[in-house]
């Protein structure tokens, strides 16, 4: 059994590139979830930065 409670799960976080959404995205990833971060076009650079911190892609 995995020690990560959300391993194998996918979470979609809208508004996830900053603020509360960014914090939620980070916590979900730390608990093992694959996180899909959805943000506004003007937040694209911020979304890419967050994705790279979470070992993902934007």
N, C-alpha and C positions, 0 to 999 in steps of 0.2 A: 504494500500500500504506500502511496506517495505521501510525503509530508507536506505537500502543497495542496491545500484544499480545493483549488480551482483548476488544477492541472487537467488538460483535456477539454476544458470549457472555452467558449468564445464569448467575449463581452463586446457590445457595441456601445460606445460612449459618444453621444452627440454633445457638441460644445466641449469636447475633451482636450482641446489644445491649450487651455489656460484656466486659471481660477480653480473653482471646485471641480470642474470636469477634469482638469489636468491632474489634480490630486487623486481623484477617483481612478483615473486611468493608471496612474503609478501604483496605487494600492492593489488594484486588480492584477496587474502584471506581476507584482511581487508575490502574490498568492498563487501564481502559476497560470493564470488565464492568458489566452491569446486575445489581445485587445485591438479592436478596430476603432480608431479615433476619427471622428467626423467633425470637421470645422468649416468655417467660412473660408472662401477663397483668399481673403486678405490675411488669414491666419496660416497660410500654407507653410511659410518658413518656420513658424512656431510649431506646427504639427510635425514637420520633418525633424526638427530638433528633438521633440518629445519621442518620436518613434525611434530615433537612433539611441536615445538614452534607455529605451525599453527593449533594445536589441531587435527592433522591428524595421519595417519599411513604410514609407508614406507614398 
